[in-house]
Protein backbone atom coordinates (compact mmCIF):
# COMPACT_ATOMS: atom_id res chain seq x y z
CA UNK A 1 0.00 0.00 0.00
CA UNK A 2 1.13 3.50 -0.78
CA UNK A 3 -0.18 6.88 0.22
CA UNK A 4 -0.51 9.79 -2.17
CA UNK A 5 -1.91 13.19 -1.06
CA UNK A 6 -3.61 11.62 1.91
CA UNK A 7 -5.22 8.86 -0.16
CA UNK A 8 -4.25 5.27 0.49
CA UNK A 9 -3.66 3.41 -2.74
CA UNK A 10 -4.26 -0.31 -2.63
CA UNK A 11 -3.36 -2.65 -5.46
CA UNK A 12 -6.30 -3.69 -7.55
CA UNK A 13 -6.91 -7.38 -7.91
CA UNK A 14 -6.48 -8.31 -11.54
CA UNK A 15 -8.49 -11.49 -11.11
CA UNK A 16 -5.60 -13.64 -12.29
CA UNK A 17 -6.45 -16.25 -9.68
CA UNK A 18 -10.11 -16.42 -10.72
CA UNK A 19 -10.66 -19.32 -13.11
CA UNK A 20 -13.57 -17.69 -14.96
CA UNK A 21 -11.46 -14.60 -15.52
CA UNK A 22 -8.64 -16.72 -16.92
CA UNK A 23 -11.05 -18.57 -19.21
CA UNK A 24 -12.35 -15.25 -20.52
CA UNK A 25 -8.76 -14.16 -21.17
CA UNK A 26 -8.04 -17.35 -23.16
CA UNK A 27 -11.20 -16.81 -25.21
CA UNK A 28 -10.42 -13.12 -25.70
CA UNK A 29 -6.88 -13.80 -26.91
CA UNK A 30 -8.05 -16.75 -29.02
CA UNK A 31 -10.53 -14.46 -30.77
CA UNK A 32 -7.79 -11.87 -31.25
CA UNK A 33 -5.49 -14.44 -32.81
CA UNK A 34 -8.38 -15.53 -35.04
CA UNK A 35 -8.68 -11.98 -36.38
CA UNK A 36 -5.02 -11.94 -37.31
CA UNK A 37 -5.19 -15.43 -38.83
CA UNK A 38 -8.24 -14.55 -40.92
CA UNK A 39 -6.19 -11.89 -42.67
CA UNK A 40 -3.97 -14.60 -44.15
CA UNK A 41 -6.19 -16.52 -46.59
CA UNK A 42 -3.51 -19.06 -47.46
CA UNK A 43 -3.28 -20.67 -44.01
CA UNK A 44 -6.37 -19.39 -42.26
CA UNK A 45 -8.48 -22.58 -42.11
CA UNK A 46 -5.76 -24.79 -40.68
CA UNK A 47 -4.48 -22.02 -38.42
CA UNK A 48 -7.97 -21.22 -37.12
CA UNK A 49 -8.50 -24.89 -36.22
CA UNK A 50 -5.14 -24.98 -34.45
CA UNK A 51 -6.00 -21.76 -32.63
CA UNK A 52 -9.35 -23.14 -31.44
CA UNK A 53 -7.70 -26.38 -30.33
CA UNK A 54 -5.08 -24.48 -28.37
CA UNK A 55 -7.73 -22.33 -26.71
CA UNK A 56 -9.89 -25.31 -25.69
CA UNK A 57 -6.83 -27.19 -24.42
CA UNK A 58 -5.84 -24.22 -22.25
CA UNK A 59 -9.37 -23.99 -20.82
CA UNK A 60 -9.32 -27.72 -20.03
CA UNK A 61 -5.95 -27.31 -18.34
CA UNK A 62 -7.44 -24.69 -15.99
CA UNK A 63 -10.02 -27.26 -14.92
CA UNK A 64 -7.24 -29.85 -14.57
CA UNK A 65 -8.96 -31.97 -17.19
CA UNK A 66 -6.87 -34.10 -19.51
CA UNK A 67 -8.52 -34.07 -22.91
CA UNK A 68 -8.39 -37.35 -24.76
CA UNK A 69 -6.90 -37.11 -28.21
CA UNK A 70 -9.68 -36.16 -30.55
CA UNK A 71 -11.96 -34.71 -27.84
CA UNK A 72 -11.66 -31.19 -29.24
CA UNK A 73 -12.16 -32.51 -32.76
CA UNK A 74 -15.24 -34.38 -31.50
CA UNK A 75 -16.65 -31.23 -29.93
CA UNK A 76 -16.04 -29.04 -32.96
CA UNK A 77 -17.08 -31.84 -35.31
CA UNK A 78 -20.33 -32.25 -33.38
CA UNK A 79 -20.97 -28.58 -33.93
CA UNK A 80 -20.34 -29.12 -37.63
CA UNK A 81 -23.65 -27.74 -38.89
CA UNK A 82 -23.18 -24.37 -37.25
CA UNK A 83 -19.43 -24.31 -37.70
CA UNK A 84 -19.75 -25.32 -41.36
CA UNK A 85 -22.27 -22.58 -42.05
CA UNK A 86 -19.99 -19.93 -40.61
CA UNK A 87 -16.84 -21.47 -42.09
CA UNK A 88 -18.25 -21.11 -45.61
CA UNK A 89 -18.11 -17.37 -45.02
CA UNK A 90 -14.36 -17.75 -44.55
CA UNK A 91 -14.05 -18.69 -48.22
CA UNK A 92 -15.09 -15.18 -49.19
CA UNK A 93 -11.91 -13.26 -49.99
CA UNK A 94 -13.18 -10.02 -48.44
CA UNK A 95 -11.45 -9.29 -45.15
CA UNK A 96 -14.54 -7.37 -44.03
CA UNK A 97 -16.37 -10.72 -43.98
CA UNK A 98 -13.59 -13.10 -42.95
CA UNK A 99 -12.37 -11.31 -39.81
CA UNK A 100 -15.73 -10.93 -38.00
CA UNK A 101 -16.72 -14.51 -38.84
CA UNK A 102 -13.41 -15.91 -37.59
CA UNK A 103 -13.56 -13.86 -34.39
CA UNK A 104 -17.21 -14.71 -33.70
CA UNK A 105 -16.76 -18.39 -34.43
CA UNK A 106 -13.66 -18.66 -32.23
CA UNK A 107 -15.38 -16.78 -29.41
CA UNK A 108 -18.44 -19.04 -29.64
CA UNK A 109 -16.31 -22.20 -29.66
CA UNK A 110 -14.46 -20.95 -26.59
CA UNK A 111 -17.70 -20.24 -24.72
CA UNK A 112 -19.19 -23.60 -25.69
CA UNK A 113 -16.00 -25.44 -24.76
CA UNK A 114 -16.02 -23.76 -21.36
CA UNK A 115 -19.59 -24.88 -20.68
CA UNK A 116 -18.87 -28.34 -22.13
CA UNK A 117 -15.87 -28.81 -19.83
CA UNK A 118 -17.87 -27.59 -16.82
CA UNK A 119 -20.61 -30.08 -17.72
CA UNK A 120 -18.11 -32.95 -17.59
CA UNK A 121 -17.57 -33.20 -21.38
CA UNK A 122 -20.71 -35.18 -22.27
CA UNK A 123 -20.77 -37.03 -25.58
CA UNK A 124 -24.25 -35.69 -26.45
CA UNK A 125 -23.54 -32.17 -27.63
CA UNK A 126 -26.86 -31.34 -29.28
CA UNK A 127 -27.52 -28.73 -26.57
CA UNK A 128 -24.36 -26.86 -27.54
CA UNK A 129 -25.13 -27.14 -31.25
CA UNK A 130 -28.51 -25.47 -30.72
CA UNK A 131 -26.91 -22.72 -28.65
CA UNK A 132 -24.36 -22.04 -31.38
CA UNK A 133 -27.01 -22.03 -34.13
CA UNK A 134 -29.15 -19.61 -32.12
CA UNK A 135 -26.14 -17.37 -31.51
CA UNK A 136 -25.24 -17.31 -35.19
CA UNK A 137 -28.85 -16.45 -36.10
CA UNK A 138 -28.84 -13.65 -33.53
CA UNK A 139 -25.83 -12.03 -35.21
CA UNK A 140 -27.11 -12.95 -38.69
CA UNK A 141 -24.06 -14.91 -39.85
N, C-alpha and C positions, 0 to 999 in steps of 0.2 A: 504494500500500500504506500502511496505517496500523497503528499499534501501540496496543493497548489492554490494560492490565494484563499486559504481558509477552507478549501473544499478537499475532502478526502477522496482520492481517486482509487478505485478498486478495479482490479483486472476483470474484464468481462469474460464470462465463460464462453468459449467458442463452440461448445457442444461436441468437441471431438471425441468425448467418451460416450456419447449417446449413439446407440446403434442406428436408430432411425435417421439421425442427422447424417451419419456416415453413409448409409444407403442412399440418401438423397444426393450426397456429394458424388457417389459413384455414378448415379443415373445422370446427374447434371454434366459431369465430365464426359461420360459416354456419349451423351447427346451432342456435346461440343465437338468431340472427335468425329462424330458422324457428319456434322456440318462440313468439317474440313475434308473428310474422305469423299463426300458427295461431289466435291469440286473436281475430283480426279476421276473422270469417267472410265479410264482404262482399268483401274483396279477397284473401283468403288464397291461392287457387289461382294467380292471376296473379302475385302477389307471391312465392310460393314458387318458381315457375318462374324468375322474375327473380333471386331470391336464389341458386338453384342455378347459373344461368348465370354470374352474377358470380363465384361461388366457383370454378367450373371455369376461367373465364377467368384468374383470378388465379393458379391453380395452373399453367396453361399458360405464363403470363408468367414464372414462376420458372424454368421449363425453357427459356425463350427460344424458345417455340414460338408461331407465329402461327396461331391457329385460323381455318380458313376459315369464312365465314358459313354457319351451319347445322350446323357440326360438333357443337356441344353438343346441338342439337336432334336430330341423328342418333344421338348416343350415348344420350340419354335416351329417344328414340323407339324405339331398338333394345331398350331395357330395358322396353318398354311393358307386357309381361305382368306383370312384378313391380311396376313402378311403378303400373300401373293397379289392381292388387289392393290395394296400400296406399293409393292415392289415393282409392279408394271410401270408405275409413274416414274420410277428411277431410270427407265429406258429413254425417257424424254431427254433430249440433250440440253434443254434449257435449265440453267442453274437456278432460275427463279422457281422452278418446280422441284428439282432434285433435292435441294438443300432442306426446305421445310418438310418434305416427305421423309427424308432420312432422319432428321432430328425427331420428328413426331413418332416415327416408327421405333426408333431406338429408345426414346423416352417411354413409350407404351410397353415395350418388351421389358424394360427395367422395372416398371411398376408391377407388371404382371408377374415377373420372376420373383419379386419381393413377396408378393402375396402367396404365390405358389410355394415358395420355400417356407414361409410362415405356416402354411396349411399342411406341411409335412410332405410336399412334393407328390400329390396324388397322381395316379396314372390317368384318371378321367379329367381331362382339361376342358371339357365343353363349356363350363362356367366362364373360364378365362377367354375362350374364343368369342363368346357372346359379348363379354365386356369390351374386348378389343373392337369387334364389329360395331358396337354401339358408339364407342369413342370415335372411330373413324367416320361414322355417319354424322356425328355431332360437329366434326370439323370439316365435313364435306370433302374428304379425300377420295 
